[in-house]
Every structure is written in structure tokens, then in C-alpha cells.
Amino acid sequence: MYISEFTEKLQLTSLYEKDENIEIEGVYIGDLLSIVMSKAKKNYAWITIQTHINIVAVAELLELSCIIVVENMEVEEDTLNKAKELNIPIFKTSESAYTIACRMSDMEIK
């Protein structure tokens, strides 16, 4: 699924979004960066409550499709600036990680 359709269906707020033709092939939920680095895969959406600049580095390293920050956490300005610099889309939602993951599963993104 392409990111434009994905974000519309999930009603995510874009904090920084680049190309609408980014494909999302799966999802990983996690907040411990070392575990995310060992488990998430290329072209996955990453669901997290983390907001510090290191999430962008992890997303770049793994070539993730995007970062979804849940529970209405405030994303740090340095994080957004780095995401823009590296073209890593970041989205925000007030929903929980569980709710977003369930909705993604209903969209057959697993």
C-alpha cells in the first residue's frame, strides 16, 4: 500500500511527509531502539512512543517507510528537522499503538 492511501485511511497527522509513492509492506511496533533495529524490516512502518532524534537514525538505517508516533506524544524539533533532512516521513496520532496496529491489520498490512 502506498503511504498516501495509508495515512488517509488511518487519519494520521503528517509532521513531515515526502514522496506519496512510498510503499508500506509491513509494520513493527516497538520503543526499545536496539530491538527495533534487530526486528523491523525495510519498507515497514514503525509505530512508537519515542520522539527523540535517534528514531530518525534507526528509520534511515533500516530504510523504514515511515515513523508513526502514537498517544499524541510531542515530537522534538530536532527530530523533525533531521527527518526533513533525511526525507523520513513522520506521522502522529492520539490513538494507541495497539489501535493503530489493529487498524493496519484490518488493511492487511502485517
C-alpha positions as CSV (number, residue, x, y, z in Angstrom):
1,M,0.0,0.0,0.0
2,Y,1.2,3.5,-0.8
3,I,1.7,6.0,2.0
4,S,-0.9,8.5,0.8
5,E,-3.7,5.9,1.0
6,F,-2.3,4.5,4.2
7,T,-2.2,7.9,6.0
8,E,-5.7,8.8,4.8
9,K,-7.3,5.5,6.0
10,L,-5.6,5.8,9.4
11,Q,-6.3,9.5,9.7
12,L,-2.7,10.3,10.7
13,T,-1.4,13.8,11.1
14,S,1.6,14.4,8.9
15,L,4.5,16.1,10.8
16,Y,6.8,15.6,7.8
17,E,5.9,13.7,4.7
18,K,7.8,13.3,1.5
19,D,7.0,11.3,-1.6
20,E,3.5,9.9,-1.7
21,N,4.7,6.9,-3.7
22,I,6.4,5.3,-0.7
23,E,5.3,1.7,-0.2
24,I,4.5,0.2,3.1
25,E,5.0,-3.5,3.2
26,G,4.6,-4.3,6.9
27,V,4.6,-2.8,10.4
28,Y,6.8,-3.1,13.5
29,I,5.8,-1.8,17.0
30,G,8.5,-1.1,19.5
31,D,10.1,1.5,21.7
32,L,13.4,0.0,22.5
33,L,15.7,1.1,19.7
34,S,18.0,-1.9,19.8
35,I,15.1,-4.3,19.5
36,V,13.6,-2.3,16.6
37,M,17.0,-2.4,14.9
38,S,17.1,-6.2,15.1
39,K,13.4,-6.9,14.2
40,A,12.0,-4.2,11.8
41,K,12.4,-4.6,8.1
42,K,12.9,-2.4,5.1
43,N,9.7,-0.6,3.9
44,Y,8.0,-1.2,7.2
45,A,6.0,1.5,9.1
46,W,7.3,1.8,12.6
47,I,4.9,2.5,15.5
48,T,6.4,4.0,18.6
49,I,6.0,6.5,21.5
50,Q,9.7,7.5,21.2
51,T,10.2,11.1,19.9
52,H,13.9,11.8,20.2
53,I,16.3,12.3,17.3
54,N,17.6,8.7,17.4
55,I,14.3,7.3,15.9
56,V,15.2,9.0,12.6
57,A,18.6,7.4,12.6
58,V,17.1,4.0,13.1
59,A,14.5,4.6,10.4
60,E,17.2,5.7,8.0
61,L,19.5,2.7,8.9
62,L,16.7,0.2,8.3
63,E,15.1,2.1,5.3
64,L,11.7,2.2,7.0
65,S,8.8,3.7,5.1
66,C,7.7,6.0,8.0
67,I,7.5,6.6,11.7
68,I,4.1,6.8,13.4
69,V,4.3,8.4,16.9
70,V,1.3,7.4,18.9
71,E,-0.6,8.5,22.1
72,N,-0.2,12.2,21.0
73,M,3.4,12.4,22.1
74,E,5.1,15.6,21.2
75,V,7.9,15.1,18.7
76,E,11.0,17.1,19.4
77,E,12.0,19.8,17.0
78,D,15.5,18.3,16.4
79,T,13.8,15.1,15.4
80,L,11.5,16.8,12.9
81,N,14.5,18.7,11.4
82,K,16.5,15.6,11.0
83,A,13.5,13.8,9.4
84,K,13.2,16.5,6.9
85,E,16.9,16.4,6.1
86,L,16.8,12.7,5.6
87,N,13.4,12.5,4.0
88,I,11.9,10.2,6.6
89,P,8.1,10.7,6.9
90,I,6.8,11.2,10.4
91,F,3.2,11.0,11.5
92,K,1.3,11.5,14.7
93,T,-1.9,10.1,16.2
94,S,-3.7,10.3,19.5
95,E,-4.5,6.6,19.2
96,S,-2.6,3.8,21.0
97,A,-0.1,1.6,19.2
98,Y,-2.5,-1.3,19.7
99,T,-5.3,0.5,18.0
100,I,-3.2,1.6,15.0
101,A,-1.8,-1.9,14.7
102,C,-5.3,-3.4,14.7
103,R,-6.4,-1.0,12.0
104,M,-3.3,-1.8,9.9
105,S,-4.1,-5.5,10.3
106,D,-7.6,-4.8,9.0
107,M,-5.9,-3.2,6.0
108,E,-3.9,-6.4,5.6
109,I,-0.6,-4.7,6.5
110,K,1.2,-7.1,8.9
